[in-house]
Amino acid sequence: MKNFIIRTITGVIFVAAIVASFLRPEAMVLLFSIVTGLTIWEFTGLVNERENVTINRFICTVAGVYFFFAMTYFCSDLYGGVAKSVVFIPYLITIIYLLIAELYLKQDDPVQDWAYTMLSQMYIALPFSLLNVLAFTSDSSGVVVFNTLLPLSVFVFLWMNDTGAYCVGSLIGRHKLFPRISPGKSWEGSIGGAVVVLAVAAAISIYIDDVMLTLPQWLGLGLVVVVFGTWGDLVESLFKRTLGIKDSGNILPGHGGMLDRFDSSLLAIPAAVVYLYTLSLF
């Protein structure tokens, strides 16, 4: 009972913090830059416990946070007269350094170090940084504005999917979705979560926004988030099984670590960006 109360309180604070952060661009940037740093720090700490793996936690974390801020600068149209792509040069130099450094560190398995170093950037830093693509969009006159609805809807869809999948799976779940990786997930629960998300997407289209996306497009976005969010959850489960751990950390009481809480979003965010860009082509 005590664990349930702790988990509930943590969950409420977690959701409230994310929702509140999307009310102001400064709050969103601050919160998710911190989330990016904490998640990379957690990831690098876990992989460094593997045999023959020693990656630079500090530089990987700083690089990932810098990349998040660089994407904010690039997407938000700050200082429009400046060549914005220049902001990525320090990040590229850092990545080159991390590759070259292995020549001199004399590690037992530099290939693993390279792989996990790059994975920290591709798996964590890049997806969180793509939130800026969703958050800063152009209006009809071409002016870049802060968009609350699109990035927040991705998280709402993920939360509704988890809630629907848990409720339906607990009641009628019989057929395992992916027993080798996550024995607790069922096809019934996944379908139930998808139905809940589609209902929420329809409600957003009808009652909140009928200009940004059409009803079919909102339904499509919801379905993309469900599918890739589920894969994101399974990818992190495979990661933890490979490392032989139950939780990625304990920074969030009752919810585990940062990877445990944001695993679904690490694939859902890039997928949502690809989906929305694809819509803009037609």
N, C-alpha and C positions, 0 to 999 in steps of 0.2 A: 504493500500500500504506500509506504514511504517513497519507494522508487517511482511509483506511478505519479505521485504528487510532484516529485522533483522533475520528472520527465515532462509533465504537463506545464509546470511553471517555465522551464527552460524553453519548451516549444512555443509558448505564448510570447515570451520575450524575443525569441528568434524571429518569429513571423512579424511581430510588431516592428522590430528594428529594420527588417528588409522593406516592409511596406512604407514606413516613415522615410526611409532613405530615398525613395523614389519621388518624394514630394519636392525635393530640391536637388539640383545637379551636384552641388558641392557635397551634400550628404551622401549621395550615391557614390561619388568618386572616392570620398574618404572611407566609407564603409567597405567597399569592394576592393580597394587597394590593400586595406588591412586583411580582408579575407584572403586575397591572393597571397600575401606574404605569409600568413599563418598556415595556409594549406600547403604551400611549397616547403616551408620549414618542416611541417609534419611529414610530408612525403619523403624529403631527403633524409630525415632522421630515420625513417623506417628502412629505406633501402641501404643506408649505411651500416645497418646491422647485419646485412648479408655478407657472406664470406667473400673476400677479395673485392669488396666495393668500398670506395672512399671518394665521395664527391664533395665538392666545396659547398656546404650548406649556405654559408653567408652570401657568397657571390651569386649562387643560383637564386636565392630569395630576393636579393637586391635587384638582380636583372629582371626577374619576373614582375616585381612591383614597378620598376622603371618602365617596362614595356606597357603595363596597364596605363600609367600616366601618359606615356607617349601616344597611345591610342586615343586617350581622352583629348589630348591636344590636337591630334590629327582629325578626329571626327567632329569636334565641337566648333571648328572654324574660328578658333581664337587667333588673333593676329593674322588676319586673312592675307595681308600683303607679303608675309614671309613664306619661303619655300618650306611647307610643313613637313615634307618627307625627311628633312635634315634631322628631325628629332629622333629618328630611328638609328642614326649612325653610332651613338655611344652603345646602344644595345648590341648592334652587330659586332662592334669591336670587342665587347665583353664575351660574346659567344665564340668569336675567333680565339680569344685568349683562353677560354675554358678548353678548347680543343688542343691548342698548342701546348698548354701547360702539362698535359700528360706526357709529352716528350721528355720532360725533365723531372717529373715526380717519381719515376721508377716504380710505379704500382704493379702489382702482380697481374692484374687484368684490366688494362686501360680501356679495352673495348666496352666492358661493362660500365666503367665510369662515364665514358662518352654517351652510352645509350641512356643511362639513367639521368644524366645531366640534361640531355636533349628532351627526354620524356617529361621532366619537370616543367619545361617550357611549353611543349606541345600539348601536354595533357591537362595542365593547370593554368599557366599564365595566358596562353592564347584564348581558351574559352572564356575566362573571366574578362579579358580585355575586349572581347567581341560584344560584351554588354554595351560598350560605348557606341557600337554600330546601331544597336537597337534604340539606345537612349537619345542619340542626337540625329535627328532626321530633318530633311528640308521640307518647308511648307510649299504652298502653291506658287509663291513668289521666289522660291529658291533660297530663302533665308533659313539658316540652321536653327532649329528650336529644340528644346529639351522635351522629349516624349516620355511621359510617365507610363502610358498604357501598355506599349509593346513589351518592354522588358519586364514589367510587373506581371503581365498576363502569362509570361512563360513560367514564372514561379508559382502563380496561382494555379495554373494547369498542373504543374508538378505536384503541388500539395493536394489538389483535388484527386489526382490520379492515385496518389499514395493512400489517401483516405478511402476512396471508393474501392480500391484493390484490397485493402485490409478488411473492410467491412464485408464485402461480397465473398472474398476468399475465406474468411473465418466462418461464414454461414454455409456456403455450398461448395467451397473449393475441393475438388476431387482429383483433377488431372494436373500433374506437375508441369510447370512451364519449362523449367531448366534444372532438373534435379541434381545434375552433376555439379552445378555452381551454386544454386540457391534453392534448397529443398522446400523452403517455405512458400515459394511463389506458385500460384496455380493459374491455369488458363482462365478459369471462371473469374478469379480476382482481377486479372489483367483486363478482361473484357468489361467487367463491372467498372473498373477505374476509367476505362476509355469512354464508356457511356456517360459517366458523371462529367468528365471533361468536355465532351461534346455538348452536353446540356449547358454547362457553364459558358462555353464558347458561343452558343446560340444566344444566351442571355446577354452576354457582352455586346453582341452584334445588334440585338434588338433594343436594349435599354440604355446602353452607355455610348456606343459609337456606331454610327451607320454610314460614316463617310470614309474613314481610314481604310477599312477592309469590308468587303461584302460578306454576307452570311456564309456562303460556301468557302470563302477564303479564311474566315475565322475558324470554321470547322476543320479545314485543312491544317491550319496552324496548330490547333488542339491535337489533332491526330499525329502530327509530326512530333510534337513534344511528348506525347504518350509513348510512341514507339522508341524514340531515341533516348528518352528519359529512362525507360525500362532497360534498354541496352547499357546505358551509363551505370545504372545500379548493378547490373550483372558484371560489367567490366571491373568495377571496384570490388565486387565480391570475389572475382577471380584473382585480383591483385592480393586481397587479404588471404585467400586460401593458399596462394603460392608462397606467401610469407609466413603462413601458419599462425595468423593472429585473428582474434574475434572482432576487435574494434581498431580503427586506425589511430585512436587517441582517446583522451578523456577530458578534453578542454570544455566540452559541452555536457554538463551533468545529465545523465540519463539518455544521452543521444550519441555518445562516443566522441569521435574526432571531427575535424573539419571535412575530411574526405567522406566520412559517413553521412554528413548532412548535405554535402553539395555534389555527391557522386552523380546523381541524375542530371544535374544542370550542366555538367562538364561535356556531355554530348548533346543535350537538348538545346543549349544556347547556340553552338555553331550550326546545328541543323535548322534552327529557326531563322538564323541569318541567311543561310543558303536558300531556304524556302521563300523568304520575303524578297530576296534579290531575284529569284527565279520569277516570282509574280511580276516584278517591275519590268521584266523583259517582254512581257506580253500585254 
